[in-house]
Amino acid sequence: MTATSVPASAVARPAALSGRLVDVGATFGAAWLMFGLYLDGWAHNTSLPDSFWTPWHAVFYSGYAALAAFLGLVMLRGIASGATFRQAIPEGYAPTVLGVIVFGVGGFFDMIWHTAFGIERNLDVLFSPSHLMLAIGIVLLVSGPLRSVWRRGALSRPSVDAAIAVLSLGMILLMLTFMLQFAMPFAFTPATPGEARLGELAQVRALFGILAFTAILVALSLLALREGVLLPGSITFLLLLDALAMIAMRNNGQAVQRDVIFSTAVAGGILGDLLLWRLRPGPRRLVAVRIFAAALPGAIFLWYFAAIAVHIGTWWSVTALLGAPVLAALAGLLVSYLVFPRMERAAAR
């Protein structure tokens, strides 16, 4: 008999090292980490006494430790059963393992940074090099379950996999909007009379936030749609999750402002899910993708500014109030060409 070599990539990965149980455990650890992040953000926004050694940092870093320990145990179990280090990494979790390293180095760097330069205030909190490194690590960490579900194929109905995917997607959204909270539409309500004193500077910040939020929401939604893991109901969940997290963390504004943000998330989410259900956008329905990508942010911000104008009042002109949703729609449309670039390429997937 002649011995034949088997490529390393063809060696079966032990079943115990991947699958739904790993995703559930990783999702729990990621949620713990994100809760700690927003708790720390709340402490900063309410000007509580701060240092590196605080209860909210303890929650934050213990979430990281729990997630890292869980992945480490999964990999050790695989290695003990005969897998190589590479094979022991669960399907879809290689970037997450990298995230463990990036976050760990960033956490040590953060401790040194705080010791050397003190605690950051205001926008410095978001632009600190150590915090940016932590943010990169967090995106790699919380996206692991989503990548794992992608590897298992498209979803056709609500399931545990669908819940894991949308939770992981939601945590990526939370991380990105956290870093841009100074301009995010769910972090404050622009166009209100109280901001008139800032003039065009307030409008510039608001328009930047609209375009950034549109790019993030549409890009994440279309990426999940392209991989077949975005089901009706997901848009409402994503918008409500981000709105409620921002309201709780920022802890500012009047009740009517919070009502505007909440109603926008509900109305925008319902409309987005109706579009998802009715249009059935996908790689073979590119026109539906374009309509969905433009209509979703356009409708969200049309409701948003209408609610502000009716319930709070506004100093913006009608031109600005109606032009902002149009800009959001155009931005969403452009993003769709990045995720689904050409008809022939999309149809070949």
Buried (B, 14 or more C-beta within 10 A) or exposed (E): EEEEEEEEEEEEBBEBBBEBEBBBBBBBBBBBBBBBBBBBBBBBBEEEEBEBEBEBBEBBBEBBBBBBEBBEEBBEBBBEEEBEEEBBBBBBBBBBBBBBEBBBBBBEBBBEBBEEEEBBEEEEBBEBEBBEBBBBBBBBBBBBBBBBBBEBEEBEEEEEBBBBBBBBBBBBBBBBBBBBBBBBBBBBBBBBEBBEEEEEEBBEBBBBBBBBBBBBBBBBBBBBBBBBBBBBBBBBBBBBBBBBBBBEBBEEBEEBBBBBBBBBBBBBBBBBBBBBEEBEBBBEBBEBBBBBBBBBBBBBBBBBBBBBBEBBEBBBEEEBBBBBBEBBBBBBBBBBEEBBEEEEEBEEE
